[in-house]
Every structure is written in C-alpha cells, then in structure tokens.
Amino acid sequence: MRRATNPTRKISITLPGSIFNELERFLSYDQSRSAFIASAVAMKMQKDNSIYFDEIPTSDLLSALEYRFPKDSPEDVLIQSLLQIFTK
C-alpha cells in the first residue's frame, strides 16, 4: 500500500455552537467539514504571511512611495499632493 505524501492527522477542535450551526448550513451533504476547515486554516496562515495593502493605512503607503520617484517628477508631485490630503 502506498503512503500519502501529506498524510492527514486527526485532531479535536471546539467551536461555538453558532459557528458550528452556520458551518452545517453552509456545507452541502457531500462536502467534508474537515476539508473545509483545513482549507480555511491554510488560507488564514497564507494571509498572515502576506501583505494585504487594504489593511495598511493610505498615508503609510504613500509615505513608502515618497522617495521612490525623482523630485518634482509627475509621480512625485502626485504623491506629495496625496500625502497632503491623507495626512491632515
């Protein structure tokens, strides 16, 4: 018999009843709770290791770009204008 390259492990988790009930309503009869939860955990871990720009304040993003372009270039003028708006 071949062994799985990424074998599964059995764990026990505790969920609030409201989340469990919502999960049960969300999944169809033939969908696996385990597969859904494994996918959700993987996505959460991937998100935590990634930069999501919508979570960074606009002023911080603009500050990071402030010195990227030559002084008085069109890009610099735009960034300086936006900084004035978002740092008020």
N, C-alpha and C positions, 0 to 999 in steps of 0.2 A: 504494500500500500504506500502511495506517495504522501509525503508530508506537505502541508501547506507552507508556502513561503512566508506568509504572515499569519500565523495561527491566531485564532481568537482566544480570549481569556474571559472566563466567567467572573462577573463582579456583581455586587449588590448595591443598588443606589436607593435613596429615599427621595421621593418627590412630594411636594404639597399636593393634596387631593385635587385642587382646582387645576393644576398643571397636568396631572395625570389624566383627568377627565377631558381636558382640552386636547391632549395628545390622542386619546382614544377616538375623539370625534374627528380629529384631523386626518388620521390614518385610515385607509380603507382596510377591509378584512384581510386582504392578501399582502399587506405591507408589514414589514418587520419593524417592531419597536426598537430592537437592538440596532438594526442598520440605520434607522433614523437618528437615534441618539449618538451613534458612532460618527455619523456624518456631521451632526450639529457640533460635537466636541471638536472634530477635526477643523471645521470652519472657524470656530471660536479661536482655536490655537493659531491658525493661519492668520486670522485678523489681528491677533495680539502681536504677531511678529511682523506685521506690515504697517506701513504708514497710510493712514486714511486722511487725505487732505481736508475732508469735510469736518474733521474733528479738530483741526488746527485753526486758531483764530486768524482771520484775514490779515490783520495787522502783522502777525508773526510771519506769515507767508510773504507779505510784501517786504518786510524787513530783511528776510533772507535773500530777496532779489535785488535789494537796494544797490549793491555794489557789483552786480553781475555785468551791467552794460556800461559802455563809455559815458562819461559825464556829458550831460546835455544832449545825448542821443535821443531819438524819439521814444525809445523804450524807457530810458532813464526819466525823461520828462513825465511820461505816463505813470510810472511807478511813484515818483515823487508826488504827483497830483493825487494819486490814490492813497498814498500814505497820509496826506493831509486830511483826507476825508475820513479814513478809518481809524485815525489815532486821536480824533477830537474827543 
